[in-house]
Amino acid sequence: METEIQSWANLATEVGSCRRCTLCDTPGKRVFGEIKLGCKVVFIGEGPGSEESAKGMPFIGASGKLLRNWAVACGLKEEEYSIFNVINCPLPGNRKPMKVEMTTCGVWLQKQLQLLGCKKIVLLGAVAAEHMLEPSGYYLGGVMKYVGSRFTVGETEFLVMPHPSYVLRAMGSYDPPIDKMKQFVEDD
């Protein structure tokens, strides 16, 4: 267990000192993720917003509250899920990350997922879905039509869900398929 914890600490240090792209110069804290060793599910979003960047934690604003409500609705306890983003650094003006930034920062996400070893991943929104699925030949082009859909890559299962911020912006006019997420979490 100590080596595993040390591996996470080393990776967090590497991410914290990364200078691979210009996002490292963006004001705000890098957001490494919320790690729960032995978790059942990993949620992956786009990148830290202003609240997340200020505190250095993922999904702590209104989107985070909604995501945690979804997790509870699926029967998950806090220690049963981890949360990461494709991008660790704040994005200027909360813009969508560029492909080169996703590729550069995605190396860290892959290392996080490899260390964690979780085989069930919920992809929150287009950025996460495209980043995680396109390299395996899934070209989604219009992610919303795939919300609630499952994909398998190797031994890992993915579920595409809307990003919680999208649901909040829709102000009640869009109901995400939480039942499909619950089934995904429960299935062996």
N, C-alpha and C positions, 0 to 999 in steps of 0.2 A: 504493500500500500504506500509506503514511504517513497518508493521510486516513482510510482504513478503520480503522487502529489508533486514530487520534484520535477517530473516531466512537464506537468501543467505549469508550474512556476517558471521553468525555463522557457516554455513557449510564450507565456505572458510577457516575459522580459524581452524576448525577440520581437513580438508584436509591438511592444511599447517603444522599441528603438528603431522600428522599421523606417527606412527612407527610400523605399522602392518607387514611390510616385509622389506627385505634388500634393496629394491629400494630407500628407504628414505635416504640411505647413498651415493647414486650416486650424483656426483657433478652436479650442475645446479638447476634452479628453477623448482618448481612444477608448472604444468599448469592446473589451475582449470577449465578453459573453457571460452567461450565467450557467455555471457547470454544476451538474448533479451526477456524481459518479454512480454508475449502475442504473441510470434512468431508463424508462421504457420508451420515451419519445423525445425527439429533438424538434424544436420549432426554429425555422430559419426565416429571417426577414431581410430587408434591404440594407439598411444602415442606420446609424444612430441619428435621432432627431435632436433638437436643441436641449430638451430636458435630459435625454439619455447622455448626451455629450457633456452636459454640466456635471452630472453625477457619476459618469463612467459605468453605467449599468444599462443593459438593454431593456426595451419595452417597459418603461416606468411611467409614462404619461397616460393619456386617455386610451391610446391604442393598447398599451400594456395591460391596463385594467380590463379592457374587453378581451384580450387574449387570455388572461388568467380566468376570466369568467367562462370562456369556452373550455378551458382545461378542466375546470370544476364540473361543467356540464357533461364532460366526457368521463367523469369519475377519477380524474388524475389529482393526486396530491402534489404539493409543491416540490417534494423531493423526487417525484417521478418524471420530471421533464427538465430539459436543459434548453436554453435559448441562445441562439447565435445570430449574427448578421453576415451577409456576404461581404460587406464593407465594415471595417473597424473604426475608421476615422470619420469625423463629421463631414458631411457633404455641403459645400458652399451653397447657401440659399435653399438647403434641403432639396437640391436637384437630384434627378435620377443619375446614378453612377454611369460612367462611360464604360464600354467593353474592356478597354485596357486597364481601367481601375479594378473592375470585377475580376479580371484574370490575375492581376498583380496581387490583390488582397485575397482572392479566392484560394491562394496557396495556403494562407493561414487557416481558412475555414476547413480545407481538406485535412490539414494536420490536426485540428481540433476534433473533427469527426473520426479520424483514424485513432486518436488517443481514447476517445470516448467509446467507440465500438458499438454504438447504438445502431440498430438496423431498421428503425422506423422513423421517418423524417417527414414532418409537415412543412410544406413550402408555402410561405405566406406572401402572395402576390407575384407579379410578373417577373421582377428582378430575380428573386430566389428561384422560381420555377425554371426560368430560362437558363440561369447560371448552372443549376444542378442537373438539368435534363438534356440540354442541347448537346453537350459533349458526347452523350451516349446515343445521339441520333434522333432524339425527340425534338422536333421543331414545332413549338406550340403556336406561335404567331396569333396572338389574341387569346391570352391565358384565360379570360373569363369563361370561355366555352368549355374549359377543362376543369373548372372548379368542381371539386368533389371526385375527380378522377384519380385513379391509382396508377402508378408506374413502378416497374421493378427494374433495377439496374444491379446486376450481379446478385448479391444477397440482400441488398437494401431495398426496402419498400418506401415509396414516396406517395404523399397525398397532396394535391394542389388545393389550396384554400385562398380566399381573397385576403389581402392584407387588411388587418383590423382598421387601419386609417381609411381605407376605401369604404368600408362598411360605415364608419362614423360619418364620413362626408356624404354618404347616400342618405343619411338622416331618416332611417326607417323605411326607405323605399327598396331596400335589398336585404333579404334574409339569407345568411350564409347556411350551407347545408351541414349544420352541427351534427345531425344524425349520422352523416357519412364519416365525419371525423371521429365520432364516438365508436362506430363500428370498426374503423381503422385501428383505433387504440386497443379495442377489445380483442380483435382477431389475433390468433397466434401465427 
